């Protein structure tokens, strides 16, 4: 991780990244408790780590990255994403958007607001995504 990414990640954690990562972990724990929600829990834990350290990484579609379709990028992944959207995705996305609006009020917060908006999109449709270095 470059020094600039490290500095941005530290500022990010202070300016809303920590509480949003906690939201992702909460969603993952709730999904894991249900046993049926384990696939969603795994995705949520991965994105919780990404939410803590978004600078220097990016989320991409797994089938575009690997060149192969799998269970998470096919029709079952679409169904999984719809279930996720109904159960947890909408409230995580709303929380990211609200945090982005608050951060966008200041000039310094604009890059962080943009990162929250990207995470709001991921919150709506996380299955089939992979986190890779930028």
C-alpha positions as CSV (number, residue, x, y, z in Angstrom):
1,X,0.0,0.0,0.0
2,X,1.4,3.4,-1.0
3,X,1.9,6.1,1.6
4,X,-0.9,8.2,0.1
5,X,-3.3,5.2,0.2
6,X,-2.3,4.6,3.8
7,X,-2.9,8.2,4.8
8,X,-6.3,8.2,3.0
9,X,-7.3,5.0,4.7
10,X,-6.5,6.3,8.1
11,X,-8.5,9.5,7.4
12,X,-11.3,7.3,6.0
13,X,-11.5,5.2,9.2
14,X,-11.9,8.3,11.3
15,X,-14.4,10.0,8.9
16,X,-17.0,7.2,8.7
17,X,-15.2,4.1,7.5
18,X,-15.2,2.4,10.9
19,X,-18.9,2.7,11.6
20,X,-19.8,1.6,8.1
21,X,-17.4,-1.4,8.4
22,X,-19.2,-2.2,11.7
23,X,-22.5,-2.1,9.8
24,X,-21.2,-4.6,7.3
25,X,-19.9,-6.9,10.1
26,X,-23.3,-6.7,11.8
27,X,-25.0,-7.7,8.5
28,X,-22.5,-10.6,8.1
29,X,-23.0,-11.8,11.7
30,X,-26.8,-11.7,11.3
31,X,-26.6,-13.6,8.0
32,X,-24.1,-16.2,9.6
33,X,-26.4,-16.8,12.5
34,X,-29.2,-17.9,10.1
35,X,-26.9,-20.6,8.6
36,X,-28.8,-20.2,5.3
37,X,-27.2,-16.8,5.0
38,X,-23.6,-18.1,5.1
39,X,-22.9,-17.1,1.4
40,X,-24.0,-13.6,2.1
41,X,-22.0,-13.5,5.3
42,X,-18.8,-14.3,3.5
43,X,-19.4,-11.6,1.0
44,X,-20.3,-9.1,3.7
45,X,-17.2,-9.9,5.7
46,X,-15.0,-9.4,2.6
47,X,-16.7,-6.1,1.9
48,X,-16.3,-5.1,5.6
49,X,-12.6,-5.3,5.2
50,X,-12.8,-3.4,1.9
51,X,-14.9,-0.8,3.7
52,X,-12.1,-0.3,6.3
53,X,-9.4,0.1,3.6
54,X,-11.0,1.2,0.3
55,X,-8.1,3.3,-1.0
56,X,-5.6,1.2,-3.0
57,X,-8.3,-1.5,-3.7
58,X,-11.3,-1.8,-6.0
59,X,-14.3,-4.1,-6.3
60,X,-14.7,-5.8,-9.7
61,X,-17.0,-8.5,-11.0
62,X,-15.5,-11.9,-10.3
63,X,-16.3,-13.3,-13.8
64,X,-14.6,-10.3,-15.5
65,X,-11.5,-10.7,-13.3
66,X,-11.2,-14.5,-13.6
67,X,-12.7,-14.9,-17.1
68,X,-14.9,-17.7,-15.8
69,X,-18.5,-17.7,-14.6
70,X,-19.3,-19.4,-11.3
71,X,-22.3,-19.9,-9.0
72,X,-22.1,-16.4,-7.7
73,X,-21.9,-14.7,-11.1
74,X,-24.7,-16.7,-12.8
75,X,-28.4,-16.9,-12.2
76,X,-28.1,-18.1,-8.6
77,X,-25.9,-15.0,-7.9
78,X,-28.7,-12.8,-9.2
79,X,-31.2,-14.5,-6.9
80,X,-28.7,-14.2,-4.1
81,X,-28.3,-10.5,-4.7
82,X,-32.0,-9.9,-4.8
83,X,-32.3,-11.7,-1.4
84,X,-29.4,-9.6,-0.1
85,X,-31.0,-6.4,-1.4
86,X,-34.2,-7.1,0.5
87,X,-32.6,-8.3,3.7
88,X,-29.6,-6.0,4.2
89,X,-28.5,-4.2,1.1
90,X,-30.9,-1.3,1.1
91,X,-30.1,-0.2,4.7
92,X,-26.4,-0.4,4.1
93,X,-26.7,1.6,0.9
94,X,-28.8,4.2,2.6
95,X,-26.2,4.5,5.4
96,X,-23.4,4.9,2.8
97,X,-25.4,7.6,0.9
98,X,-26.2,9.5,4.1
99,X,-22.6,9.4,5.1
100,X,-21.5,10.5,1.6
101,X,-23.9,13.5,1.7
102,X,-22.5,14.6,5.1
103,X,-18.9,14.3,3.9
104,X,-19.6,16.1,0.6
105,X,-20.5,19.2,2.5
106,X,-16.7,19.9,3.0
107,X,-14.1,20.0,0.3
108,X,-11.9,17.6,2.1
109,X,-14.7,15.1,2.5
110,X,-15.5,14.9,-1.3
111,X,-13.1,12.0,-2.1
112,X,-14.5,10.1,0.9
113,X,-18.0,10.8,-0.2
114,X,-17.2,9.4,-3.6
115,X,-15.9,6.2,-2.0
116,X,-19.0,5.9,0.1
117,X,-21.2,6.2,-3.1
118,X,-19.2,3.4,-4.7
119,X,-19.7,1.3,-1.6
120,X,-23.4,2.1,-1.7
121,X,-23.5,0.5,-5.1
122,X,-21.7,-2.6,-3.8
123,X,-24.1,-2.7,-0.9
124,X,-27.0,-3.2,-3.2
125,X,-25.4,-6.0,-5.3
126,X,-22.4,-7.6,-3.5
127,X,-22.5,-11.3,-4.6
128,X,-20.1,-11.9,-7.5
129,X,-17.7,-9.1,-6.6
130,X,-14.1,-9.6,-5.7
131,X,-11.7,-7.0,-4.1
132,X,-8.4,-6.5,-5.9
133,X,-5.5,-4.1,-5.6
134,X,-6.1,-1.0,-7.7
